[in-house]
């Protein structure tokens, strides 16, 4: 999970909000888009880059 969150309780709304933020900011995470990752390595690198940017 990205960002600061209490480990005691992680609600569905928090998880869904993070998912929406990722999908709206990173084109390759949009479902059925043309900007998909051809390899899992590039998919992971894209997520790592987004996570670094998001946590600035």
C-alpha positions as CSV (number, residue, x, y, z in Angstrom):
1,X,0.0,0.0,0.0
2,X,1.1,3.5,-0.7
3,X,1.2,6.4,1.7
4,X,0.7,6.5,5.4
5,X,-2.1,4.4,6.8
6,X,-2.9,2.9,10.2
7,X,-2.1,-0.8,10.2
8,X,-4.9,-1.4,12.7
9,X,-7.7,-0.9,10.1
10,X,-7.5,-0.7,6.4
11,X,-10.9,-0.1,4.9
12,X,-12.2,-0.9,1.4
13,X,-12.6,2.7,0.6
14,X,-8.9,3.4,1.2
15,X,-7.8,0.5,-1.0
16,X,-10.2,1.5,-3.8
17,X,-9.0,5.1,-3.6
18,X,-5.4,4.0,-4.1
19,X,-6.4,1.8,-7.0
20,X,-8.3,4.7,-8.7
21,X,-5.3,7.0,-8.2
22,X,-3.0,4.5,-9.7
23,X,-5.3,3.8,-12.7
24,X,-5.8,7.5,-13.3
25,X,-2.1,8.5,-13.1
26,X,-0.4,5.5,-14.9
27,X,-1.7,4.8,-18.3
28,X,-0.5,1.2,-18.4
29,X,-2.7,0.3,-15.4
30,X,-6.0,1.3,-17.1
31,X,-8.0,-1.7,-18.0
32,X,-8.0,-2.7,-21.7
33,X,-5.8,0.2,-22.7
34,X,-3.2,0.3,-25.5
35,X,-0.4,1.3,-23.1
36,X,0.0,-2.1,-21.5
37,X,3.2,-3.6,-20.2
38,X,4.6,-6.4,-22.4
39,X,6.7,-7.9,-19.6
40,X,6.1,-8.2,-15.9
41,X,9.5,-6.5,-15.3
42,X,8.4,-3.3,-17.0
43,X,5.0,-3.5,-15.2
44,X,6.8,-3.6,-11.9
45,X,9.2,-0.8,-12.8
46,X,6.3,1.4,-13.8
47,X,4.7,0.7,-10.4
48,X,7.9,1.4,-8.6
49,X,8.3,4.7,-10.5
50,X,4.7,5.7,-9.6
51,X,5.2,4.8,-6.0
52,X,8.4,6.9,-5.7
53,X,6.5,9.9,-7.3
54,X,3.4,9.4,-5.1
55,X,5.4,9.3,-1.9
56,X,7.4,12.5,-2.5
